[in-house]
Structure formats: structure tokens, C-alpha cells
Amino acid sequence: MIDPEVLLQGYRLGVFPMAMEDDEIEWFSPDPRAILPLQEFHVPHTLERVLRKKTFEIRIDVSFVEVMRECAHRPETWINDEIIESYTRLHGLGHAHSVEAWHEGRLAGGLYGVSIGGAFFGESMFHHVRDASKIALLGLVEHLRQRKFVLLDTQWLTPHLEKFGAIVIPRYQYLHLLTTAVNLPRSFAD
């Protein structure tokens, strides 16, 4: 298991762990780095229709381990048992969180990540029901805005995240934003 303080210090320095195919843990700090500017978050029209239907209920930290396991359940994954155990411990210490979209009483999709100060580091997302992970992302953004967070790190830019307004910035700019964000007196939990 990765020591919780090592994990937190890694995030404070702009690095995060991933399990490789041989289960070895390696640390990454992409350049450029992808972020999702919270104030410029874009809700696509198709998602607005889903929101109006109120098909999903957003819950926070109800099924953290299940969210992690579902995120790991894919052909290629960077989430092994050591990562799950490490982040579960971090969750118990109040630093790792899940945002979940529930549909008809079942976990339909969600995401998890790490919170330090005014920064949230998104790690992974999954869905079983169409649009569930998107609704969870929207729930996360609303939660972070309410709590005056200033940084939502998405690590790498994907076409999926780009639809919501994610951008890439040089590492030096990211590290500047990161230093400010992690030192803000913010709390993810209610």
C-alpha cells in the first residue's frame, strides 16, 4: 500500500501514481496538464435534457470502494489492488471522495478523486447507464463551486472532457495554480 502521506505529498507536488501492467506503481506529472476550469464548465445541450428529466440522484461518498472497483473494471486499467487499498485508506482519512449517480436505487455511474485544500484531483470515472458519469461530473463541479474550490485537475485531456471545457496548460502554470489551490482553507465534506 502507498503511505497516505506519500500520496498526499505527491499530489501537492503535481504527481500521481498509476499501476503498470506488471503491477509496479509509477508516478506521473504530465506536461501539458489538463484541467477543467470550474467557472467555464460547459454543459452540453444533450446533458441539459437529461438533467431536466431528473433521472439520476447525486450522492457523495456512499459507495467509494464500489466506484473504484467499477473504474478499474475495464480492459486496460491503471487501478490495481494496491491503488484501491491506498485510496480507500485515503478515503477513510477524508481526502479521497466519490461522486455517484444513482438510477432507480442502483449505482449507475460515478467518479473518484483526491481533495487537498481548494484542489480536486479527478482520477477516474465509469458508467453503467448512459450519461451517468457525465451527471456525476456535473455534480462534482457544482459541489466544488459551492465550496469555492479553484482547481479541478483531470490529468490528461480526453475528447470526452474537452466537451465540458477541459483545457491543457503548461506544467509550470499548473504548478503555480496548484500551489495556491492546495493552501486554501477549503473542505470537500459537508
C-alpha positions in Angstrom: 0.0 0.0 0.0 1.2 3.5 -0.7 1.5 5.5 2.5 -1.3 8.2 2.7 1.2 11.0 3.4 3.3 10.0 0.4 0.2 10.1 -1.8 -0.9 13.5 -0.5 2.6 14.9 -0.8 2.7 13.6 -4.4 -0.5 15.4 -5.3 0.8 18.6 -3.6 3.9 18.4 -5.9 1.8 17.7 -9.0 2.5 13.9 -9.4 0.1 11.0 -9.1 0.5 7.2 -9.2 -0.6 4.6 -11.7 -0.2 0.9 -11.7 1.6 -0.5 -14.8 0.8 -3.9 -16.5 3.3 -5.6 -14.1 1.5 -4.1 -11.1 4.5 -1.8 -10.4 3.5 1.7 -9.3 4.9 4.6 -11.3 4.4 8.3 -10.8 3.4 10.8 -13.4 3.3 14.6 -14.0 2.0 15.3 -17.5 3.2 18.3 -19.4 1.0 19.8 -20.6 -1.6 19.1 -17.8 -5.3 19.0 -18.3 -7.7 21.0 -16.0 -11.3 21.7 -16.1 -11.8 25.4 -15.3 -14.7 25.4 -12.8 -16.2 28.7 -13.8 -16.1 27.9 -17.6 -17.6 24.4 -17.2 -19.8 23.7 -20.2 -23.0 21.6 -20.0 -23.7 20.2 -23.5 -27.3 20.6 -24.7 -27.9 16.9 -24.7 -26.9 16.7 -21.0 -29.2 19.6 -20.1 -32.1 17.5 -21.4 -31.0 14.6 -19.2 -30.8 17.0 -16.2 -34.3 18.2 -16.8 -35.7 14.6 -16.7 -34.2 14.2 -13.2 -33.3 10.6 -13.9 -30.3 10.5 -11.6 -29.7 11.2 -7.9 -26.3 12.5 -7.0 -24.7 11.1 -3.8 -21.3 11.7 -2.3 -19.1 9.1 -0.6 -21.8 6.5 -0.3 -20.1 3.7 -2.3 -16.4 4.8 -2.6 -14.9 1.4 -2.9 -17.5 0.2 -5.4 -16.8 3.3 -7.5 -13.1 2.5 -7.5 -13.7 -1.1 -8.4 -16.1 -0.2 -11.2 -13.5 2.3 -12.6 -10.9 -0.5 -12.5 -13.2 -2.9 -14.4 -12.1 -2.3 -18.0 -9.7 -4.0 -20.4 -6.8 -1.5 -19.7 -6.6 -0.1 -16.3 -4.1 1.7 -14.0 -6.1 0.8 -10.9 -4.9 -2.4 -9.3 -5.5 -3.8 -5.8 -2.7 -1.7 -4.3 -4.2 1.5 -5.7 -7.7 0.6 -4.5 -6.3 -0.2 -1.0 -4.3 3.0 -0.9 -7.1 5.3 -2.0 -9.6 3.5 0.3 -7.3 4.4 3.2 -7.1 8.0 1.9 -10.9 8.0 1.8 -11.0 6.9 5.4 -8.8 9.8 6.3 -11.1 12.3 4.5 -9.0 13.0 1.4 -10.4 10.7 -1.3 -14.0 11.0 -2.4 -16.6 9.6 -4.8 -19.4 11.4 -6.6 -22.0 9.0 -7.6 -25.0 9.0 -10.0 -27.8 6.7 -8.8 -30.6 5.5 -11.0 -33.6 3.6 -9.7 -31.8 2.8 -6.4 -28.6 1.5 -8.1 -25.2 2.9 -8.7 -25.3 3.9 -12.4 -22.0 5.7 -12.7 -19.6 7.9 -10.8 -16.1 9.2 -10.3 -13.5 9.4 -7.6 -10.6 11.7 -6.8 -8.5 13.3 -4.1 -9.2 16.6 -2.3 -6.5 18.9 -0.8 -7.3 22.5 0.1 -9.1 24.1 -2.8 -7.9 21.5 -5.3 -9.7 18.3 -6.5 -7.7 15.7 -8.5 -10.0 13.7 -10.6 -8.8 10.1 -11.0 -11.3 8.0 -12.9 -15.0 7.7 -13.9 -17.3 4.9 -15.1 -20.9 4.4 -16.1 -23.4 1.5 -16.5 -26.3 3.8 -17.6 -25.8 6.3 -20.4 -24.9 9.8 -19.2 -24.4 8.7 -15.5 -20.7 9.6 -15.4 -21.5 12.9 -17.1 -24.1 13.7 -14.4 -21.6 12.7 -11.7 -19.1 15.1 -13.3 -21.6 17.9 -13.2 -22.4 17.0 -9.6 -18.7 17.3 -8.8 -18.4 20.7 -10.4 -21.4 22.0 -8.6 -20.1 20.7 -5.3 -16.7 22.2 -5.9 -18.2 25.6 -6.9 -20.3 25.7 -3.8 -17.2 25.1 -1.6 -15.1 27.7 -3.5 -12.6 25.3 -4.9 -10.3 26.8 -7.6 -8.7 23.8 -9.3 -10.2 20.7 -10.9 -7.3 18.6 -12.2 -8.2 16.0 -14.9 -4.5 14.9 -15.6 -4.8 14.4 -19.3 -7.2 15.9 -21.9 -9.7 13.5 -23.5 -12.3 14.2 -26.2 -14.9 13.4 -23.5 -13.6 16.1 -21.1 -13.0 18.6 -23.9 -16.8 18.7 -24.5 -17.1 20.1 -20.9 -14.5 22.8 -21.4 -11.3 21.0 -20.2 -8.1 22.6 -21.4 -4.4 21.9 -21.2 -1.8 24.2 -19.7 2.0 24.0 -19.3 3.3 22.2 -16.2 4.8 25.4 -14.8 1.4 27.2 -15.0 -0.3 24.1 -13.5 2.2 24.1 -10.6 1.6 27.7 -9.9 -2.2 27.1 -9.7 -1.6 24.0 -7.7 0.5 25.8 -5.0 -2.2 28.4 -4.5 -5.1 25.8 -4.5 -3.7 23.3 -2.0 -3.0 26.0 0.5 -6.6 27.3 0.6 -8.7 26.6 3.6 -11.4 24.5 1.9 -13.3 21.3 2.8 -14.8 18.8 0.4 -17.0 17.2 3.0 -20.1 18.9 4.4 
